[in-house]
Amino acid sequence: MEFIDYYKVLGLDKNASQDDVKKAYRKLARKHHPDLNPNDKEANKKFQQINEANEVLSDPEKRKKYDQYGKDWQHAEEFEKAKQHQQRSGYSSNEGYGGGFGGGNFSSEDFSSGDFSDFFNSMFGSAAGAGGGGGRRQAQFKGQDYNAELTITLKEAFTTHKRTFTIHDKNVRITVPAGIADGQTIKLKGYGAPGLNGGPAGDLYITFHIEEDNTFKRFGNDLYATVELDLYTAVLGGEKTIDTMDGKVKLKVNAETQNGTKTRLKEKGFPIYKEEGKFGDLIITWNIKIPTGLTEKQKELFRALSQS
């Protein structure tokens, strides 16, 4: 019969810690569990191999024996008999092997002794997989995580608000914090699929997408906008009323303002995520509008200005 590399089954190397074995086992067992893969023979076979690997590598004594014999497992029985003979003859040995298996995580319904491979039974004996004297507790698995995407407008992202959407036929009502960023993912603990055998429910991960706005461009917590300014106000100075995300404000325009000049409005930008009362800035770029449809008299005035 073929040698089974239990480390390879769990995706580990021989230097893996007991914690590494535990993590790898739980991850793979959940992925290939029959309840999550009904009628999938390959998944069920993989599930058996994963449990068998865990039975060996999670038990320090069995792992020691497995590491010692490896591909020479067929000669393990002869070696053990020779060692026992030495001990009866008065020789001592520092090597010994425990009898039972600890660390089993599945009930007999999940994984009975008859489901162990011939390799396992030949190396460790069929009794090793039968559970020994202690009962086995049924493994608990966290439910599957769900992923969802939610598209909102920039205006909606500006304020904290409630949203309701449906995922897997279940209505979910959430609070969207002001300042949420495009591409940001938030986690809702326990809103995923139910757990197995009393395990905790999975989590829900929501990724937000924010639509582009026609007026404002967002970079971090700052907002940028381009505002048209008539030539006369740009030259002579004056006032200009502009839109912000939370209303209108009146700005003073300096005389002789050049095209492309920027004006920064402190704390008139985007709210900072989960920092109540704090905002970025709003940066206005002035776009000087050249007048059209001038009368001859107006053109004459411009000619006179150009010659002065």
C-alpha positions as CSV (number, residue, x, y, z in Angstrom):
1,M,0.0,0.0,0.0
2,E,1.2,3.5,-0.7
3,F,2.8,5.8,1.9
4,I,0.7,8.9,2.7
5,D,2.5,12.2,3.3
6,Y,0.4,13.7,6.1
7,Y,2.3,16.9,6.0
8,K,1.6,17.4,2.3
9,V,-2.1,16.6,2.9
10,L,-2.3,19.6,5.3
11,G,0.0,21.8,3.2
12,L,2.7,21.9,5.9
13,D,6.4,21.0,6.3
14,K,8.0,18.9,9.0
15,N,8.9,22.0,11.1
16,A,5.3,23.0,11.5
17,S,4.2,23.7,15.1
18,Q,1.2,22.1,16.8
19,D,-0.6,25.4,16.3
20,D,0.2,25.3,12.6
21,V,-1.3,21.8,12.4
22,K,-4.4,23.0,14.2
23,K,-4.9,26.0,12.0
24,A,-4.3,24.1,8.7
25,Y,-6.7,21.3,9.8
26,R,-9.5,23.6,10.7
27,K,-9.2,25.6,7.5
28,L,-9.2,22.5,5.3
29,A,-11.7,20.5,7.2
30,R,-14.2,23.3,7.0
31,K,-13.6,23.7,3.2
32,H,-14.1,20.0,2.5
33,H,-16.7,19.1,5.1
34,P,-19.4,16.8,3.6
35,D,-22.1,19.2,4.8
36,L,-20.7,21.9,2.6
37,N,-20.0,19.5,-0.3
38,P,-22.9,17.2,-0.6
39,N,-22.5,14.4,-3.2
40,D,-18.9,15.5,-3.9
41,K,-16.9,12.3,-3.7
42,E,-13.5,14.0,-4.2
43,A,-14.3,16.5,-1.3
44,N,-15.3,13.6,0.9
45,K,-12.1,11.7,0.1
46,K,-10.1,14.8,0.8
47,F,-12.0,15.3,4.1
48,Q,-11.0,11.7,5.2
49,Q,-7.4,12.4,4.4
50,I,-7.4,15.7,6.3
51,N,-8.9,14.0,9.4
52,E,-6.4,11.2,9.2
53,A,-3.5,13.6,8.9
54,N,-4.8,15.5,11.9
55,E,-5.2,12.3,13.9
56,V,-1.5,11.6,13.4
57,L,0.1,15.1,13.4
58,S,-1.9,16.6,16.3
59,D,-0.8,13.8,18.7
60,P,2.8,14.3,19.7
61,E,3.5,10.6,20.2
62,K,2.0,9.4,17.0
63,R,3.7,12.3,15.1
64,K,7.0,11.2,16.6
65,K,6.4,7.6,15.4
66,Y,5.3,8.8,12.0
67,D,8.4,11.1,11.7
68,Q,10.7,8.4,12.8
69,Y,9.5,5.7,10.4
70,G,8.2,7.7,7.5
71,K,8.5,5.6,4.3
72,D,10.0,2.8,6.4
73,W,6.7,2.3,8.2
74,Q,6.5,-1.3,7.0
75,H,9.4,-2.2,9.2
76,A,8.1,-0.4,12.2
77,E,6.5,-3.6,13.7
78,E,9.9,-5.5,13.6
79,F,11.7,-2.5,15.1
80,E,9.1,-2.3,18.0
81,K,9.4,-6.0,18.7
82,A,13.2,-5.7,18.8
83,K,13.0,-2.7,21.2
84,Q,10.6,-4.6,23.5
85,H,13.0,-7.6,23.5
86,Q,15.8,-5.2,24.6
87,Q,13.7,-3.8,27.4
88,R,12.8,-7.3,28.7
89,S,16.4,-8.2,28.5
90,G,17.4,-5.4,30.8
91,Y,18.3,-2.7,28.2
92,S,16.7,0.7,28.6
93,S,15.4,3.0,26.0
94,N,14.4,6.7,26.1
95,E,12.0,6.2,23.2
96,G,8.4,5.2,24.0
97,Y,5.1,5.6,22.3
98,G,1.8,6.3,23.9
99,G,-1.2,4.3,23.1
100,G,-4.3,6.5,22.6
101,F,-5.1,9.4,20.3
102,G,-5.9,12.8,21.7
103,G,-6.9,15.8,19.6
104,G,-9.6,14.1,17.7
105,N,-12.2,16.6,16.6
106,F,-14.9,14.5,15.0
107,S,-17.6,12.3,16.3
108,S,-17.8,8.6,15.3
109,E,-20.7,9.6,13.0
110,D,-18.3,12.0,11.2
111,F,-15.3,9.7,11.0
112,S,-15.4,6.1,12.2
113,S,-12.4,3.8,12.6
114,G,-13.4,2.0,9.5
115,D,-12.8,5.1,7.4
116,F,-9.1,5.2,8.1
117,S,-6.8,4.2,5.3
118,D,-5.0,0.9,5.2
119,F,-1.7,2.8,5.7
120,F,-3.0,4.4,8.9
121,N,-4.3,1.1,10.3
122,S,-1.1,-0.7,9.4
123,M,1.1,1.9,11.0
124,F,-0.9,2.7,14.1
125,G,-3.5,-0.1,14.4
126,S,-7.2,0.1,13.8
127,A,-7.8,0.6,17.5
128,A,-6.0,4.0,17.4
129,G,-8.7,5.4,15.2
130,A,-11.6,4.1,17.2
131,G,-11.5,6.8,19.8
132,G,-10.0,4.8,22.6
133,G,-11.6,5.1,26.0
134,G,-12.7,8.8,25.8
135,G,-15.6,10.0,23.7
136,R,-15.0,12.4,20.9
137,R,-16.7,15.8,20.7
138,Q,-18.2,16.8,17.4
139,A,-16.2,19.5,15.6
140,Q,-17.7,23.0,15.5
141,F,-17.2,25.0,12.3
142,K,-17.7,28.7,11.8
143,G,-20.2,29.4,9.1
144,Q,-19.2,30.6,5.6
145,D,-18.4,34.3,5.2
146,Y,-20.6,36.4,2.8
147,N,-19.3,39.2,0.6
148,A,-21.4,42.0,-0.8
149,E,-20.9,45.2,-2.7
150,L,-22.8,48.5,-2.1
151,T,-22.8,51.5,-4.4
152,I,-23.6,54.9,-3.0
153,T,-23.3,58.5,-4.1
154,L,-20.7,60.9,-2.9
155,K,-23.4,62.9,-1.2
156,E,-24.6,59.8,0.6
157,A,-21.1,59.0,1.7
158,F,-20.9,62.5,3.2
159,T,-23.4,61.8,6.0
160,T,-24.0,58.9,8.3
161,H,-27.1,57.1,7.2
162,K,-29.0,53.9,7.3
163,R,-29.1,51.4,4.4
164,T,-31.1,48.2,3.9
165,F,-30.2,45.6,1.3
166,T,-30.9,41.9,0.7
167,I,-28.3,39.2,0.7
168,H,-29.1,35.5,0.5
169,D,-32.8,36.3,0.9
170,K,-32.1,38.1,4.2
171,N,-32.7,41.8,4.7
172,V,-29.7,43.5,6.3
173,R,-30.0,47.0,7.8
174,I,-26.7,48.8,8.4
175,T,-25.4,52.2,9.4
176,V,-23.0,53.7,6.9
177,P,-20.6,56.0,8.7
178,A,-19.9,59.4,7.2
179,G,-16.5,59.5,5.4
180,I,-16.6,55.9,4.0
181,A,-14.1,55.6,1.2
182,D,-14.4,54.1,-2.3
183,G,-13.3,50.5,-2.2
184,Q,-13.4,50.4,1.6
185,T,-14.6,47.1,3.2
186,I,-16.4,46.8,6.5
187,K,-17.1,43.7,8.5
188,L,-20.4,42.7,10.1
189,K,-19.7,40.0,12.6
190,G,-22.2,37.1,12.6
191,Y,-24.1,38.2,9.5
192,G,-22.8,35.3,7.4
193,A,-24.0,31.7,7.0
194,P,-25.0,29.7,10.2
195,G,-22.2,27.6,11.8
196,L,-22.0,23.8,11.8
197,N,-22.6,21.8,14.9
198,G,-23.2,24.8,17.0
199,G,-20.3,26.8,15.6
200,P,-20.5,30.6,15.3
201,A,-22.1,32.2,12.2
202,G,-19.8,33.6,9.5
203,D,-19.2,37.3,8.9
204,L,-20.5,39.6,6.2
205,Y,-17.9,41.8,4.4
206,I,-19.4,44.8,2.5
207,T,-17.2,46.6,0.0
208,F,-18.4,50.2,-0.9
209,H,-18.2,51.8,-4.3
210,I,-18.8,55.6,-4.5
211,E,-20.1,57.0,-7.7
212,E,-18.2,59.9,-9.3
213,D,-19.8,63.3,-8.7
214,N,-20.3,65.9,-11.4
215,T,-19.2,68.8,-9.1
216,F,-16.7,67.5,-6.6
217,K,-13.7,65.3,-6.9
218,R,-12.5,63.6,-3.7
219,F,-8.9,62.9,-2.8
220,G,-8.6,61.5,0.6
221,N,-10.5,63.8,2.9
222,D,-10.2,66.9,0.6
223,L,-12.7,67.9,-2.1
224,Y,-11.8,69.7,-5.3
225,A,-14.1,71.8,-7.5
226,T,-13.7,74.1,-10.5
227,V,-15.9,77.2,-10.4
228,E,-16.4,79.6,-13.3
229,L,-15.7,83.3,-12.6
230,D,-16.7,86.1,-14.9
231,L,-13.9,88.3,-16.3
232,Y,-15.2,91.5,-14.7
233,T,-15.2,90.1,-11.2
234,A,-11.8,88.5,-11.8
235,V,-10.4,91.8,-12.9
236,L,-12.1,94.2,-10.5
237,G,-12.7,91.8,-7.5
238,G,-16.0,91.1,-5.8
239,E,-17.9,88.2,-4.3
240,K,-19.0,84.8,-5.6
241,T,-21.4,82.4,-4.1
242,I,-20.4,78.8,-4.5
243,D,-21.8,75.3,-3.6
244,T,-20.2,73.1,-0.9
245,M,-21.3,69.6,0.1
246,D,-23.4,71.1,3.0
247,G,-24.7,74.3,1.5
248,K,-23.7,77.5,-0.2
249,V,-21.0,80.0,1.0
250,K,-20.1,83.5,-0.3
251,L,-16.4,84.0,-1.1
252,K,-14.5,87.2,-1.5
253,V,-12.7,87.4,-4.9
254,N,-9.5,89.5,-5.0
255,A,-9.0,91.9,-7.8
256,E,-6.8,90.7,-10.7
257,T,-7.5,87.0,-9.9
258,Q,-5.7,84.9,-12.5
259,N,-7.2,81.9,-14.3
260,G,-6.4,78.7,-12.4
261,T,-6.0,80.4,-9.1
262,K,-6.8,78.2,-6.1
263,T,-8.7,79.1,-3.0
264,R,-8.7,76.7,0.0
265,L,-11.7,76.6,2.3
266,K,-10.7,75.0,5.6
267,E,-12.8,72.2,7.0
268,K,-15.3,72.4,4.1
269,G,-14.2,69.1,2.6
270,F,-15.2,65.5,3.4
271,P,-15.8,64.2,6.9
272,I,-13.0,62.2,8.3
273,Y,-14.1,58.6,8.8
274,K,-15.2,57.9,12.5
275,E,-13.7,61.2,13.7
276,E,-16.8,63.2,14.5
277,G,-16.6,66.9,13.8
278,K,-13.4,66.7,11.7
279,F,-13.3,67.5,8.0
280,G,-10.9,67.9,5.2
281,D,-10.7,71.0,3.1
282,L,-12.4,72.2,-0.1
283,I,-10.1,73.5,-2.8
284,I,-11.7,75.8,-5.4
285,T,-10.0,76.4,-8.8
286,W,-11.2,79.6,-10.5
287,N,-11.8,79.2,-14.2
288,I,-12.0,82.7,-15.7
289,K,-14.9,82.9,-18.3
290,I,-14.1,85.0,-21.3
291,P,-17.2,87.1,-22.3
292,T,-18.9,86.4,-25.7
293,G,-21.3,88.3,-27.8
294,L,-19.6,91.7,-27.2
295,T,-21.1,94.8,-28.7
296,E,-18.9,97.1,-30.9
297,K,-18.7,99.6,-28.0
298,Q,-17.5,96.9,-25.6
299,K,-14.9,95.7,-28.1
300,E,-13.7,99.3,-28.5
301,L,-13.2,99.5,-24.8
302,F,-11.1,96.4,-24.8
303,R,-9.0,97.8,-27.7
304,A,-8.4,100.9,-25.7
305,L,-7.4,98.9,-22.7
306,S,-5.0,96.8,-24.7
307,Q,-3.2,100.0,-26.0
308,S,-2.9,101.6,-22.7
